[in-house]
Amino acid sequence: MASRNKQTKQESSYVLADTAAHKQPRLTLVGAGPGDVDLITLKAIKALQQADVVLYDALVNPELLQHAPADAPKLFVGKRAGVHSLKQEEINELIVESALAYGHVVRLKGGDPFVFGRGYEELAHADKFHMPTQVVPGISSAIAVPELQQIPLTIRGVNESFWVITGTTRSGEISADIHLAAQSSASVIILMGMGKLAQITQIFSAAGKADTPVAIIQNGSLPDEKIVFGNVYNIVERVEATGVGAPAIIIVGEVVAYHPSLRYNLDLEKVQELVKA
């Protein structure tokens, strides 16, 4: 216990000593949005303009780095489908090291930093060094990507909620929450689930949802966006036929049928009832 207290005092002294010699170490977690450079907030751009160093992820559009000062180092720390340039613990340490060396660290993360972005872990680590922290929310792909395709996540009279679930848990297994979601009438948005698509469809089929519409959108909001439609029972085949893959989001639910290209299949009387409601 004594050695731990001694270490904490040393860390605090290190921070204070470095602060006197350099700019104040601080961290701003910034959500970069789903990919389109126009889908980032003004506050996020202002944070980038004030950055002394930027640490950015794989799903961040590189064009956004132009908002940071030209002399600010831009360090790639991305992770993509099991291929990691750095482990999360190493990223945490790099944040602190960069703050002590440069000052203001902008940690630029795809989507929103607190939606499956491990943002809180980075915030908590910086807090151990008594470093001022701030969060700038981002537009999450879980909501924005379906919306850009005019797929509403909720429609009065169709569903009453939507779930956002990770397809792969920390252990590498499929999330147990998918079993629960399959039993509901909710729209289900699954992130990082393409590697387990077959298992996901089996779960929904077992819950009596084999005919439920499905949309899978790759590179949502970007010029090379791809989308494939199907039902739970045939979406795996359609994905294989079209070559759609990660990074992609999976949307399972009756709301998928309201995409502009599919609306003609809807019961006209049902649509009229929803409009009048």
Number of C-alpha atoms within 10 A of each C-alpha: 6 7 8 9 10 11 12 14 13 12 15 16 13 13 19 16 12 17 16 9 10 13 15 19 27 25 26 21 26 29 28 32 28 28 25 17 16 12 16 20 18 11 14 23 19 12 23 26 17 15 25 24 25 24 21 23 21 16 19 22 18 12 10 19 19 11 15 21 16 11 9 18 16 17 14 15 21 20 15 13 10 7 9 12 15 14 12 16 11 11 17 17 14 17 25 24 14 22 26 24 19 19 21 26 30 29 27 30 28 25 27 25 25 19 21 16 15 13 18 15 14 22 20 14 16 21 15 12 19 15 20 14 17 14 20 19 21 25 21 21 24 25 17 20 23 24 14 12 17 15 20 17 27 16 15 10 10 15 16 13 14 19 18 19 22 20 25 18 13 8 7 9 10 19 18 13 13 20 16 12 21 22 14 17 15 20 26 24 27 24 21 20 23 24 14 13 19 15 15 22 22 16 20 22 16 12 15 12 21 16 15 18 21 25 24 26 22 20 22 24 23 14 9 8 13 17 17 17 20 20 20 24 18 15 20 17 11 15 19 10 10 11 10 19 17 17 16 23 26 25 26 28 27 20 24 26 22 20 17 11 11 11 13 11 9 11 9 10 9 10 13 10 10 12 9 6 8
